Amino acid sequence: MTAFSRYRMCELLEIPPYVMHHGGLVGDPVALLDEAAGLADQIEVPIEDLSWRLALGDALRMAAADVRKVRDAGDL
């Protein structure tokens, strides 16, 4: 994530950033990131907080694009 740090994203979404997660991933990571980006776009914030909401959506879309690139490179 470029313009938005993972730590800040976790902080805003109230997700503990450094906890161990045991278990498998349920669902396609790209679909989950795209869904999260769409939900981020729907967050209602005051105009002075709009920049972080836009940055969050962009960061999630960039993460989805990165996963697609890595996955597609593995298919070559």
All heavy atoms as a GROMACS GRO file, in nm:
protein
  580
    1MET      N    1   0.085  -0.116   0.000
    1MET     CA    2   0.000   0.000   0.000
    1MET      C    3   0.090   0.123   0.000
    1MET      O    4   0.178   0.135   0.083
    1MET     CB    5  -0.089  -0.001   0.122
    1MET     CG    6  -0.181  -0.119   0.126
    1MET     SD    7  -0.287  -0.104   0.269
    1MET     CE    8  -0.394  -0.238   0.234
    2THR      N    9   0.066   0.209  -0.090
    2THR     CA   10   0.156   0.321  -0.105
    2THR      C   11   0.115   0.442  -0.021
    2THR      O   12   0.181   0.476   0.075
    2THR     CB   13   0.166   0.360  -0.253
    2THR    OG1   14   0.035   0.387  -0.301
    2THR    CG2   15   0.228   0.250  -0.334
    3ALA      N   16   0.006   0.508  -0.056
    3ALA     CA   17  -0.031   0.632   0.011
    3ALA      C   18  -0.096   0.609   0.146
    3ALA      O   19  -0.121   0.702   0.220
    3ALA     CB   20  -0.127   0.711  -0.078
    4PHE      N   21  -0.120   0.487   0.180
    4PHE     CA   22  -0.195   0.459   0.301
    4PHE      C   23  -0.128   0.341   0.371
    4PHE      O   24  -0.116   0.234   0.314
    4PHE     CB   25  -0.338   0.421   0.262
    4PHE     CG   26  -0.438   0.453   0.366
    4PHE    CD1   27  -0.490   0.580   0.375
    4PHE    CD2   28  -0.483   0.358   0.454
    4PHE    CE1   29  -0.585   0.611   0.470
    4PHE    CE2   30  -0.577   0.387   0.549
    4PHE     CZ   31  -0.629   0.515   0.558
    5SER      N   32  -0.083   0.359   0.492
    5SER     CA   33  -0.012   0.252   0.558
    5SER      C   34  -0.108   0.143   0.605
    5SER      O   35  -0.224   0.170   0.637
    5SER     CB   36   0.066   0.305   0.679
    5SER     OG   37  -0.021   0.334   0.786
    6ARG      N   38  -0.060   0.022   0.606
    6ARG     CA   39  -0.141  -0.090   0.655
    6ARG      C   40  -0.183  -0.068   0.799
    6ARG      O   41  -0.295  -0.098   0.838
    6ARG     CB   42  -0.064  -0.220   0.642
    6ARG     CG   43  -0.049  -0.264   0.501
    6ARG     CD   44   0.021  -0.399   0.493
    6ARG     NE   45   0.038  -0.430   0.354
    6ARG     CZ   46   0.145  -0.486   0.304
    6ARG    NH1   47   0.245  -0.518   0.381
    6ARG    NH2   48   0.153  -0.513   0.176
    7TYR      N   49  -0.092  -0.014   0.877
    7TYR     CA   50  -0.124   0.010   1.018
    7TYR      C   51  -0.239   0.109   1.030
    7TYR      O   52  -0.332   0.088   1.107
    7TYR     CB   53  -0.002   0.062   1.094
    7TYR     CG   54  -0.031   0.082   1.240
    7TYR    CD1   55  -0.025  -0.025   1.328
    7TYR    CD2   56  -0.070   0.207   1.288
    7TYR    CE1   57  -0.055  -0.009   1.462
    7TYR    CE2   58  -0.100   0.224   1.422
    7TYR     CZ   59  -0.092   0.116   1.508
    7TYR     OH   60  -0.123   0.133   1.640
    8ARG      N   61  -0.235   0.217   0.952
    8ARG     CA   62  -0.342   0.318   0.959
    8ARG      C   63  -0.475   0.258   0.912
    8ARG      O   64  -0.579   0.286   0.969
    8ARG     CB   65  -0.305   0.439   0.873
    8ARG     CG   66  -0.408   0.549   0.876
    8ARG     CD   67  -0.411   0.621   1.010
    8ARG     NE   68  -0.504   0.732   1.002
    8ARG     CZ   69  -0.595   0.760   1.095
    8ARG    NH1   70  -0.603   0.689   1.203
    8ARG    NH2   71  -0.676   0.861   1.080
    9MET      N   72  -0.471   0.173   0.808
    9MET     CA   73  -0.592   0.109   0.761
    9MET      C   74  -0.652   0.022   0.872
    9MET      O   75  -0.771   0.028   0.900
    9MET     CB   76  -0.566   0.022   0.638
    9MET     CG   77  -0.691  -0.044   0.584
    9MET     SD   78  -0.665  -0.146   0.438
    9MET     CE   79  -0.572  -0.281   0.506
   10CYS      N   80  -0.568  -0.057   0.937
   10CYS     CA   81  -0.615  -0.141   1.047
   10CYS      C   82  -0.670  -0.056   1.161
   10CYS      O   83  -0.772  -0.090   1.221
   10CYS     CB   84  -0.503  -0.231   1.098
   10CYS     SG   85  -0.456  -0.360   0.981
   11GLU      N   86  -0.603   0.054   1.189
   11GLU     CA   87  -0.647   0.142   1.296
   11GLU      C   88  -0.785   0.200   1.266
   11GLU      O   89  -0.873   0.200   1.352
   11GLU     CB   90  -0.545   0.254   1.311
   11GLU     CG   91  -0.571   0.350   1.424
   11GLU     CD   92  -0.462   0.455   1.430
   11GLU    OE1   93  -0.457   0.540   1.337
   11GLU    OE2   94  -0.384   0.453   1.526
   12LEU      N   95  -0.807   0.246   1.144
   12LEU     CA   96  -0.935   0.305   1.107
   12LEU      C   97  -1.047   0.202   1.103
   12LEU      O   98  -1.162   0.232   1.134
   12LEU     CB   99  -0.924   0.374   0.972
   12LEU     CG  100  -0.840   0.502   0.972
   12LEU    CD1  101  -0.813   0.547   0.830
   12LEU    CD2  102  -0.910   0.611   1.050
   13LEU      N  103  -1.014   0.079   1.065
   13LEU     CA  104  -1.116  -0.026   1.058
   13LEU      C  105  -1.129  -0.102   1.189
   13LEU      O  106  -1.207  -0.196   1.200
   13LEU     CB  107  -1.082  -0.125   0.945
   13LEU     CG  108  -1.085  -0.064   0.806
   13LEU    CD1  109  -1.037  -0.166   0.703
   13LEU    CD2  110  -1.223  -0.013   0.771
   14GLU      N  111  -1.052  -0.060   1.290
   14GLU     CA  112  -1.054  -0.121   1.423
   14GLU      C  113  -1.022  -0.271   1.417
   14GLU      O  114  -1.085  -0.354   1.481
   14GLU     CB  115  -1.187  -0.096   1.492
   14GLU     CG  116  -1.213   0.052   1.514
   14GLU     CD  117  -1.347   0.081   1.579
   14GLU    OE1  118  -1.424  -0.012   1.606
   14GLU    OE2  119  -1.373   0.200   1.604
   15ILE      N  120  -0.919  -0.302   1.338
   15ILE     CA  121  -0.868  -0.439   1.326
   15ILE      C  122  -0.732  -0.442   1.394
   15ILE      O  123  -0.646  -0.361   1.361
   15ILE     CB  124  -0.850  -0.480   1.178
   15ILE    CG1  125  -0.983  -0.471   1.103
   15ILE    CG2  126  -0.789  -0.618   1.166
   15ILE    CD1  127  -0.966  -0.483   0.953
   16PRO      N  128  -0.709  -0.532   1.488
   16PRO     CA  129  -0.574  -0.539   1.549
   16PRO      C  130  -0.471  -0.572   1.441
   16PRO      O  131  -0.483  -0.673   1.372
   16PRO     CB  132  -0.586  -0.653   1.650
   16PRO     CG  133  -0.731  -0.678   1.667
   16PRO     CD  134  -0.801  -0.629   1.544
   17PRO      N  135  -0.370  -0.486   1.420
   17PRO     CA  136  -0.279  -0.504   1.308
   17PRO      C  137  -0.175  -0.614   1.325
   17PRO      O  138  -0.124  -0.663   1.227
   17PRO     CB  139  -0.211  -0.367   1.297
   17PRO     CG  140  -0.220  -0.310   1.432
   17PRO     CD  141  -0.346  -0.363   1.494
   18TYR      N  142  -0.144  -0.650   1.448
   18TYR     CA  143  -0.035  -0.745   1.466
   18TYR      C  144  -0.076  -0.863   1.552
   18TYR      O  145  -0.012  -0.894   1.651
   18TYR     CB  146   0.086  -0.676   1.530
   18TYR     CG  147   0.138  -0.562   1.446
   18TYR    CD1  148   0.126  -0.431   1.488
   18TYR    CD2  149   0.196  -0.586   1.322
   18TYR    CE1  150   0.173  -0.326   1.411
   18TYR    CE2  151   0.241  -0.482   1.244
   18TYR     CZ  152   0.230  -0.353   1.288
   18TYR     OH  153   0.276  -0.250   1.211
   19VAL      N  154  -0.183  -0.929   1.515
   19VAL     CA  155  -0.224  -1.049   1.587
   19VAL      C  156  -0.213  -1.168   1.493
   19VAL      O  157  -0.228  -1.155   1.372
   19VAL     CB  158  -0.368  -1.038   1.642
   19VAL    CG1  159  -0.377  -0.928   1.745
   19VAL    CG2  160  -0.468  -1.015   1.532
   20MET      N  161  -0.182  -1.282   1.550
   20MET     CA  162  -0.172  -1.404   1.470
   20MET      C  163  -0.311  -1.450   1.432
   20MET      O  164  -0.403  -1.447   1.514
   20MET     CB  165  -0.100  -1.513   1.549
   20MET     CG  166   0.044  -1.478   1.585
   20MET     SD  167   0.147  -1.458   1.438
   20MET     CE  168   0.168  -1.627   1.392
   21HIS      N  169  -0.326  -1.491   1.310
   21HIS     CA  170  -0.453  -1.545   1.263
   21HIS      C  171  -0.430  -1.690   1.223
   21HIS      O  172  -0.342  -1.719   1.141
   21HIS     CB  173  -0.505  -1.466   1.144
   21HIS     CG  174  -0.629  -1.525   1.084
   21HIS    ND1  175  -0.751  -1.516   1.148
   21HIS    CD2  176  -0.650  -1.594   0.972
   21HIS    CE1  177  -0.842  -1.578   1.074
   21HIS    NE2  178  -0.782  -1.626   0.967
   22HIS      N  179  -0.505  -1.776   1.282
   22HIS     CA  180  -0.492  -1.918   1.250
   22HIS      C  181  -0.614  -1.961   1.170
   22HIS      O  182  -0.726  -1.924   1.202
   22HIS     CB  183  -0.481  -2.001   1.378
   22HIS     CG  184  -0.362  -1.964   1.461
   22HIS    ND1  185  -0.233  -1.996   1.425
   22HIS    CD2  186  -0.352  -1.894   1.576
   22HIS    CE1  187  -0.149  -1.950   1.514
   22HIS    NE2  188  -0.219  -1.886   1.608
   23GLY      N  189  -0.591  -2.035   1.067
   23GLY     CA  190  -0.700  -2.081   0.984
   23GLY      C  191  -0.678  -2.038   0.840
   23GLY      O  192  -0.590  -1.957   0.810
   24GLY      N  193  -0.759  -2.091   0.755
   24GLY     CA  194  -0.743  -2.060   0.614
   24GLY      C  195  -0.826  -1.941   0.571
   24GLY      O  196  -0.918  -1.897   0.641
   25LEU      N  197  -0.792  -1.888   0.456
   25LEU     CA  198  -0.864  -1.776   0.399
   25LEU      C  199  -0.993  -1.828   0.338
   25LEU      O  200  -0.994  -1.927   0.265
   25LEU     CB  201  -0.778  -1.710   0.291
   25LEU     CG  202  -0.838  -1.591   0.219
   25LEU    CD1  203  -0.858  -1.477   0.318
   25LEU    CD2  204  -0.747  -1.548   0.106
   26VAL      N  205  -1.101  -1.761   0.368
   26VAL     CA  206  -1.231  -1.799   0.312
   26VAL      C  207  -1.266  -1.696   0.206
   26VAL      O  208  -1.288  -1.580   0.237
   26VAL     CB  209  -1.339  -1.802   0.423
   26VAL    CG1  210  -1.474  -1.837   0.362
   26VAL    CG2  211  -1.302  -1.899   0.532
   27GLY      N  212  -1.267  -1.738   0.082
   27GLY     CA  213  -1.300  -1.646  -0.027
   27GLY      C  214  -1.178  -1.606  -0.107
   27GLY      O  215  -1.064  -1.628  -0.068
   28ASP      N  216  -1.204  -1.547  -0.221
   28ASP     CA  217  -1.100  -1.498  -0.310
   28ASP      C  218  -1.046  -1.366  -0.257
   28ASP      O  219  -1.124  -1.271  -0.236
   28ASP     CB  220  -1.158  -1.480  -0.450
   28ASP     CG  221  -1.061  -1.420  -0.548
   28ASP    OD1  222  -0.939  -1.446  -0.534
   28ASP    OD2  223  -1.105  -1.348  -0.638
   29PRO      N  224  -0.916  -1.354  -0.233
   29PRO     CA  225  -0.861  -1.230  -0.179
   29PRO      C  226  -0.893  -1.108  -0.264
   29PRO      O  227  -0.922  -1.000  -0.210
   29PRO     CB  228  -0.710  -1.255  -0.174
   29PRO     CG  229  -0.692  -1.401  -0.182
   29PRO     CD  230  -0.812  -1.455  -0.253
   30VAL      N  231  -0.889  -1.120  -0.395
   30VAL     CA  232  -0.918  -1.007  -0.483
   30VAL      C  233  -1.063  -0.963  -0.466
   30VAL      O  234  -1.092  -0.844  -0.453
   30VAL     CB  235  -0.888  -1.042  -0.630
   30VAL    CG1  236  -0.933  -0.931  -0.723
   30VAL    CG2  237  -0.739  -1.068  -0.649
   31ALA      N  238  -1.154  -1.058  -0.463
   31ALA     CA  239  -1.295  -1.025  -0.445
   31ALA      C  240  -1.319  -0.960  -0.309
   31ALA      O  241  -1.396  -0.864  -0.298
   31ALA     CB  242  -1.381  -1.150  -0.460
   32LEU      N  243  -1.252  -1.012  -0.206
   32LEU     CA  244  -1.267  -0.954  -0.073
   32LEU      C  245  -1.214  -0.811  -0.067
   32LEU      O  246  -1.276  -0.722  -0.008
   32LEU     CB  247  -1.197  -1.041   0.031
   32LEU     CG  248  -1.257  -1.180   0.054
   32LEU    CD1  249  -1.166  -1.264   0.143
   32LEU    CD2  250  -1.396  -1.171   0.113
   33LEU      N  251  -1.098  -0.787  -0.129
   33LEU     CA  252  -1.042  -0.652  -0.132
   33LEU      C  253  -1.129  -0.556  -0.213
   33LEU      O  254  -1.150  -0.441  -0.175
   33LEU     CB  255  -0.899  -0.654  -0.187
   33LEU     CG  256  -0.796  -0.716  -0.094
   33LEU    CD1  257  -0.667  -0.747  -0.169
   33LEU    CD2  258  -0.769  -0.624   0.023
   34ASP      N  259  -1.183  -0.604  -0.326
   34ASP     CA  260  -1.272  -0.521  -0.407
   34ASP      C  261  -1.400  -0.487  -0.330
   34ASP      O  262  -1.448  -0.373  -0.335
   34ASP     CB  263  -1.308  -0.590  -0.539
   34ASP     CG  264  -1.196  -0.588  -0.640
   34ASP    OD1  265  -1.109  -0.497  -0.632
   34ASP    OD2  266  -1.193  -0.675  -0.730
   35GLU      N  267  -1.452  -0.585  -0.258
   35GLU     CA  268  -1.571  -0.561  -0.176
   35GLU      C  269  -1.540  -0.459  -0.066
   35GLU      O  270  -1.619  -0.368  -0.040
   35GLU     CB  271  -1.620  -0.692  -0.115
   35GLU     CG  272  -1.745  -0.676  -0.030
   35GLU     CD  273  -1.791  -0.806   0.033
   35GLU    OE1  274  -1.735  -0.913   0.005
   35GLU    OE2  275  -1.886  -0.799   0.114
   36ALA      N  276  -1.425  -0.475  -0.003
   36ALA     CA  277  -1.386  -0.381   0.102
   36ALA      C  278  -1.370  -0.240   0.046
   36ALA      O  279  -1.409  -0.142   0.111
   36ALA     CB  280  -1.256  -0.427   0.168
   37ALA      N  281  -1.315  -0.227  -0.074
   37ALA     CA  282  -1.300  -0.095  -0.137
   37ALA      C  283  -1.436  -0.033  -0.163
   37ALA      O  284  -1.456   0.087  -0.139
   37ALA     CB  285  -1.220  -0.107  -0.267
   38GLY      N  286  -1.530  -0.113  -0.210
   38GLY     CA  287  -1.665  -0.062  -0.233
   38GLY      C  288  -1.730  -0.016  -0.104
   38GLY      O  289  -1.798   0.087  -0.100
   39LEU      N  290  -1.709  -0.092   0.003
   39LEU     CA  291  -1.765  -0.054   0.133
   39LEU      C  292  -1.697   0.072   0.187
   39LEU      O  293  -1.763   0.156   0.248
   39LEU     CB  294  -1.752  -0.169   0.231
   39LEU     CG  295  -1.839  -0.293   0.199
   39LEU    CD1  296  -1.803  -0.408   0.292
   39LEU    CD2  297  -1.986  -0.259   0.209
   40ALA      N  298  -1.568   0.085   0.163
   40ALA     CA  299  -1.497   0.205   0.207
   40ALA      C  300  -1.554   0.329   0.138
   40ALA      O  301  -1.564   0.436   0.199
   40ALA     CB  302  -1.347   0.193   0.180
   41ASP      N  303  -1.593   0.314   0.011
   41ASP     CA  304  -1.651   0.426  -0.062
   41ASP      C  305  -1.784   0.471  -0.002
   41ASP      O  306  -1.825   0.585  -0.021
   41ASP     CB  307  -1.673   0.388  -0.209
   41ASP     CG  308  -1.543   0.371  -0.285
   41ASP    OD1  309  -1.439   0.422  -0.237
   41ASP    OD2  310  -1.545   0.306  -0.391
   42GLN      N  311  -1.850   0.381   0.070
   42GLN     CA  312  -1.981   0.413   0.127
   42GLN      C  313  -1.973   0.472   0.268
   42GLN      O  314  -2.075   0.514   0.322
   42GLN     CB  315  -2.067   0.287   0.130
   42GLN     CG  316  -2.098   0.233  -0.008
   42GLN     CD  317  -2.172   0.101  -0.002
   42GLN    OE1  318  -2.230   0.065   0.100
   42GLN    NE2  319  -2.169   0.027  -0.111
   43ILE      N  320  -1.854   0.475   0.326
   43ILE     CA  321  -1.840   0.530   0.460
   43ILE      C  322  -1.870   0.680   0.454
   43ILE      O  323  -1.812   0.753   0.374
   43ILE     CB  324  -1.697   0.508   0.515
   43ILE    CG1  325  -1.667   0.359   0.528
   43ILE    CG2  326  -1.682   0.578   0.650
   43ILE    CD1  327  -1.522   0.330   0.566
   44GLU      N  328  -1.963   0.723   0.536
   44GLU     CA  329  -1.997   0.865   0.541
   44GLU      C  330  -1.906   0.935   0.642
   44GLU      O  331  -1.900   0.896   0.758
   44GLU     CB  332  -2.143   0.884   0.579
   44GLU     CG  333  -2.237   0.834   0.471
   44GLU     CD  334  -2.381   0.869   0.499
   44GLU    OE1  335  -2.406   0.969   0.569
   44GLU    OE2  336  -2.467   0.795   0.452
   45VAL      N  337  -1.834   1.034   0.592
   45VAL     CA  338  -1.741   1.110   0.677
   45VAL      C  339  -1.760   1.258   0.650
   45VAL      O  340  -1.806   1.298   0.543
   45VAL     CB  341  -1.594   1.071   0.650
   45VAL    CG1  342  -1.567   0.926   0.685
   45VAL    CG2  343  -1.556   1.098   0.507
   46PRO      N  344  -1.724   1.340   0.747
   46PRO     CA  345  -1.726   1.485   0.722
   46PRO      C  346  -1.626   1.520   0.611
   46PRO      O  347  -1.528   1.448   0.590
   46PRO     CB  348  -1.682   1.547   0.855
   46PRO     CG  349  -1.688   1.438   0.956
   46PRO     CD  350  -1.683   1.308   0.883
   47ILE      N  351  -1.650   1.628   0.544
   47ILE     CA  352  -1.566   1.669   0.431
   47ILE      C  353  -1.419   1.679   0.468
   47ILE      O  354  -1.332   1.645   0.388
   47ILE     CB  355  -1.617   1.801   0.367
   47ILE    CG1  356  -1.552   1.825   0.233
   47ILE    CG2  357  -1.595   1.917   0.460
   47ILE    CD1  358  -1.599   1.737   0.123
   48GLU      N  359  -1.388   1.718   0.592
   48GLU     CA  360  -1.248   1.730   0.632
   48GLU      C  361  -1.180   1.594   0.647
   48GLU      O  362  -1.058   1.585   0.649
   48GLU     CB  363  -1.232   1.813   0.760
   48GLU     CG  364  -1.303   1.757   0.880
   48GLU     CD  365  -1.446   1.808   0.899
   48GLU    OE1  366  -1.498   1.877   0.810
   48GLU    OE2  367  -1.505   1.777   1.002
   49ASP      N  368  -1.257   1.486   0.657
   49ASP     CA  369  -1.201   1.351   0.667
   49ASP      C  370  -1.211   1.273   0.536
   49ASP      O  371  -1.177   1.155   0.532
   49ASP     CB  372  -1.272   1.272   0.777
   49ASP     CG  373  -1.245   1.328   0.915
   49ASP    OD1  374  -1.138   1.388   0.934
   49ASP    OD2  375  -1.331   1.312   1.003
   50LEU      N  376  -1.256   1.338   0.432
   50LEU     CA  377  -1.276   1.270   0.305
   50LEU      C  378  -1.146   1.213   0.248
   50LEU      O  379  -1.145   1.106   0.188
   50LEU     CB  380  -1.340   1.365   0.204
   50LEU     CG  381  -1.379   1.306   0.070
   50LEU    CD1  382  -1.479   1.193   0.088
   50LEU    CD2  383  -1.436   1.413  -0.021
   51SER      N  384  -1.035   1.281   0.270
   51SER     CA  385  -0.908   1.236   0.211
   51SER      C  386  -0.868   1.098   0.261
   51SER      O  387  -0.821   1.015   0.184
   51SER     CB  388  -0.797   1.337   0.235
   51SER     OG  389  -0.771   1.349   0.373
   52TRP      N  390  -0.887   1.069   0.391
   52TRP     CA  391  -0.848   0.936   0.439
   52TRP      C  392  -0.941   0.830   0.385
   52TRP      O  393  -0.900   0.718   0.358
   52TRP     CB  394  -0.835   0.929   0.591
   52TRP     CG  395  -0.962   0.926   0.672
   52TRP    CD1  396  -1.013   1.028   0.744
   52TRP    CD2  397  -1.051   0.815   0.692
   52TRP    NE1  398  -1.130   0.988   0.806
   52TRP    CE2  399  -1.155   0.859   0.777
   52TRP    CE3  400  -1.054   0.683   0.647
   52TRP    CZ2  401  -1.260   0.776   0.817
   52TRP    CZ3  402  -1.160   0.601   0.687
   52TRP    CH2  403  -1.260   0.648   0.770
   53ARG      N  404  -1.070   0.863   0.368
   53ARG     CA  405  -1.163   0.764   0.313
   53ARG      C  406  -1.127   0.732   0.168
   53ARG      O  407  -1.128   0.616   0.126
   53ARG     CB  408  -1.306   0.815   0.321
   53ARG     CG  409  -1.405   0.699   0.298
   53ARG     CD  410  -1.536   0.742   0.244
   53ARG     NE  411  -1.523   0.790   0.109
   53ARG     CZ  412  -1.618   0.854   0.045
   53ARG    NH1  413  -1.730   0.882   0.104
   53ARG    NH2  414  -1.600   0.894  -0.078
   54LEU      N  415  -1.093   0.834   0.091
   54LEU     CA  416  -1.051   0.811  -0.048
   54LEU      C  417  -0.921   0.732  -0.053
   54LEU      O  418  -0.905   0.642  -0.136
   54LEU     CB  419  -1.036   0.945  -0.120
   54LEU     CG  420  -1.166   1.023  -0.141
   54LEU    CD1  421  -1.136   1.162  -0.196
   54LEU    CD2  422  -1.261   0.947  -0.231
   55ALA      N  423  -0.827   0.765   0.036
   55ALA     CA  424  -0.700   0.693   0.040
   55ALA      C  425  -0.721   0.547   0.078
   55ALA      O  426  -0.654   0.458   0.026
   55ALA     CB  427  -0.605   0.760   0.139
   56LEU      N  428  -0.814   0.520   0.169
   56LEU     CA  429  -0.844   0.383   0.208
   56LEU      C  430  -0.896   0.304   0.089
   56LEU      O  431  -0.849   0.193   0.061
   56LEU     CB  432  -0.945   0.382   0.323
   56LEU     CG  433  -0.997   0.245   0.366
   56LEU    CD1  434  -0.883   0.156   0.415
   56LEU    CD2  435  -1.104   0.260   0.474
   57GLY      N  436  -0.993   0.359   0.016
   57GLY     CA  437  -1.046   0.291  -0.102
   57GLY      C  438  -0.937   0.266  -0.206
   57GLY      O  439  -0.929   0.158  -0.263
   58ASP      N  440  -0.853   0.366  -0.230
   58ASP     CA  441  -0.743   0.351  -0.326
   58ASP      C  442  -0.645   0.242  -0.281
   58ASP      O  443  -0.597   0.162  -0.362
   58ASP     CB  444  -0.668   0.483  -0.345
   58ASP     CG  445  -0.748   0.585  -0.423
   58ASP    OD1  446  -0.850   0.546  -0.486
   58ASP    OD2  447  -0.710   0.703  -0.420
   59ALA      N  448  -0.613   0.241  -0.152
   59ALA     CA  449  -0.518   0.141  -0.102
   59ALA      C  450  -0.574   0.000  -0.117
   59ALA      O  451  -0.500  -0.092  -0.155
   59ALA     CB  452  -0.486   0.170   0.045
   60LEU      N  453  -0.701  -0.017  -0.090
   60LEU     CA  454  -0.762  -0.149  -0.105
   60LEU      C  455  -0.765  -0.192  -0.252
   60LEU      O  456  -0.738  -0.308  -0.285
   60LEU     CB  457  -0.903  -0.149  -0.046
   60LEU     CG  458  -0.908  -0.138   0.106
   60LEU    CD1  459  -1.047  -0.100   0.154
   60LEU    CD2  460  -0.862  -0.268   0.170
   61ARG      N  461  -0.794  -0.098  -0.342
   61ARG     CA  462  -0.793  -0.131  -0.485
   61ARG      C  463  -0.652  -0.164  -0.533
   61ARG      O  464  -0.634  -0.255  -0.615
   61ARG     CB  465  -0.850  -0.014  -0.566
   61ARG     CG  466  -1.000  -0.005  -0.556
   61ARG     CD  467  -1.057   0.108  -0.642
   61ARG     NE  468  -1.196   0.125  -0.609
   61ARG     CZ  469  -1.242   0.196  -0.506
   61ARG    NH1  470  -1.158   0.261  -0.429
   61ARG    NH2  471  -1.370   0.205  -0.481
   62MET      N  472  -0.553  -0.092  -0.483
   62MET     CA  473  -0.414  -0.121  -0.521
   62MET      C  474  -0.372  -0.259  -0.469
   62MET      O  475  -0.302  -0.333  -0.539
   62MET     CB  476  -0.320  -0.014  -0.467
   62MET     CG  477  -0.334   0.119  -0.537
   62MET     SD  478  -0.221   0.240  -0.468
   62MET     CE  479  -0.079   0.205  -0.569
   63ALA      N  480  -0.414  -0.293  -0.349
   63ALA     CA  481  -0.382  -0.425  -0.294
   63ALA      C  482  -0.446  -0.533  -0.380
   63ALA      O  483  -0.382  -0.636  -0.410
   63ALA     CB  484  -0.429  -0.435  -0.149
   64ALA      N  485  -0.570  -0.513  -0.423
   64ALA     CA  486  -0.636  -0.610  -0.511
   64ALA      C  487  -0.562  -0.623  -0.643
   64ALA      O  488  -0.542  -0.734  -0.694
   64ALA     CB  489  -0.781  -0.569  -0.534
   65ALA      N  490  -0.518  -0.510  -0.699
   65ALA     CA  491  -0.444  -0.513  -0.825
   65ALA      C  492  -0.311  -0.586  -0.808
   65ALA      O  493  -0.270  -0.663  -0.897
   65ALA     CB  494  -0.420  -0.370  -0.875
   66ASP      N  495  -0.244  -0.566  -0.695
   66ASP     CA  496  -0.118  -0.636  -0.669
   66ASP      C  497  -0.140  -0.786  -0.659
   66ASP      O  498  -0.061  -0.865  -0.712
   66ASP     CB  499  -0.053  -0.584  -0.542
   66ASP     CG  500   0.001  -0.442  -0.556
   66ASP    OD1  501   0.013  -0.394  -0.671
   66ASP    OD2  502   0.030  -0.380  -0.452
   67VAL      N  503  -0.246  -0.827  -0.592
   67VAL     CA  504  -0.276  -0.970  -0.580
   67VAL      C  505  -0.304  -1.028  -0.718
   67VAL      O  506  -0.257  -1.137  -0.752
   67VAL     CB  507  -0.394  -0.995  -0.484
   67VAL    CG1  508  -0.439  -1.140  -0.488
   67VAL    CG2  509  -0.357  -0.954  -0.342
   68ARG      N  510  -0.380  -0.954  -0.801
   68ARG     CA  511  -0.407  -1.001  -0.938
   68ARG      C  512  -0.277  -1.020  -1.016
   68ARG      O  513  -0.259  -1.120  -1.086
   68ARG     CB  514  -0.495  -0.901  -1.012
   68ARG     CG  515  -0.640  -0.913  -0.984
   68ARG     CD  516  -0.720  -0.822  -1.079
   68ARG     NE  517  -0.849  -0.799  -1.023
   68ARG     CZ  518  -0.886  -0.692  -0.954
   68ARG    NH1  519  -0.800  -0.592  -0.934
   68ARG    NH2  520  -1.006  -0.680  -0.904
   69LYS      N  521  -0.186  -0.922  -1.007
   69LYS     CA  522  -0.059  -0.930  -1.080
   69LYS      C  523   0.021  -1.052  -1.038
   69LYS      O  524   0.075  -1.124  -1.122
   69LYS     CB  525   0.024  -0.803  -1.058
   69LYS     CG  526  -0.028  -0.683  -1.129
   69LYS     CD  527   0.056  -0.560  -1.094
   69LYS     CE  528  -0.011  -0.434  -1.142
   69LYS     NZ  529   0.059  -0.314  -1.097
   70VAL      N  530   0.031  -1.073  -0.908
   70VAL     CA  531   0.107  -1.188  -0.857
   70VAL      C  532   0.041  -1.318  -0.901
   70VAL      O  533   0.108  -1.411  -0.945
   70VAL     CB  534   0.121  -1.181  -0.704
   70VAL    CG1  535   0.178  -1.309  -0.646
   70VAL    CG2  536   0.208  -1.062  -0.666
   71ARG      N  537  -0.090  -1.324  -0.889
   71ARG     CA  538  -0.162  -1.446  -0.927
   71ARG      C  539  -0.149  -1.472  -1.076
   71ARG      O  540  -0.124  -1.585  -1.118
   71ARG     CB  541  -0.310  -1.432  -0.887
   71ARG     CG  542  -0.390  -1.557  -0.914
   71ARG     CD  543  -0.528  -1.550  -0.858
   71ARG     NE  544  -0.601  -1.433  -0.908
   71ARG     CZ  545  -0.713  -1.389  -0.855
   71ARG    NH1  546  -0.764  -1.448  -0.749
   71ARG    NH2  547  -0.774  -1.285  -0.905
   72ASP      N  548  -0.161  -1.366  -1.159
   72ASP     CA  549  -0.150  -1.383  -1.303
   72ASP      C  550  -0.008  -1.421  -1.345
   72ASP      O  551   0.012  -1.496  -1.439
   72ASP     CB  552  -0.193  -1.256  -1.376
   72ASP     CG  553  -0.343  -1.229  -1.361
   72ASP    OD1  554  -0.416  -1.320  -1.316
   72ASP    OD2  555  -0.385  -1.116  -1.391
   73ALA      N  556   0.093  -1.368  -1.274
   73ALA     CA  557   0.233  -1.402  -1.304
   73ALA      C  558   0.259  -1.550  -1.274
   73ALA      O  559   0.337  -1.614  -1.343
   73ALA     CB  560   0.328  -1.316  -1.225
   74GLY      N  561   0.191  -1.603  -1.174
   74GLY     CA  562   0.207  -1.744  -1.140
   74GLY      C  563   0.143  -1.836  -1.243
   74GLY      O  564   0.178  -1.953  -1.253
   75ASP      N  565   0.048  -1.783  -1.322
   75ASP     CA  566  -0.021  -1.863  -1.422
   75ASP      C  567   0.056  -1.874  -1.553
   75ASP      O  568   0.018  -1.948  -1.642
   75ASP     CB  569  -0.160  -1.804  -1.453
   75ASP     CG  570  -0.255  -1.819  -1.335
   75ASP    OD1  571  -0.232  -1.907  -1.249
   75ASP    OD2  572  -0.355  -1.743  -1.330
   76LEU      N  573   0.166  -1.798  -1.566
   76LEU     CA  574   0.244  -1.799  -1.690
   76LEU      C  575   0.318  -1.924  -1.710
   76LEU      O  576   0.361  -1.999  -1.642
   76LEU     CB  577   0.339  -1.679  -1.695
   76LEU     CG  578   0.270  -1.542  -1.696
   76LEU    CD1  579   0.377  -1.434  -1.694
   76LEU    CD2  580   0.183  -1.526  -1.818
   0.00000   0.00000   0.00000
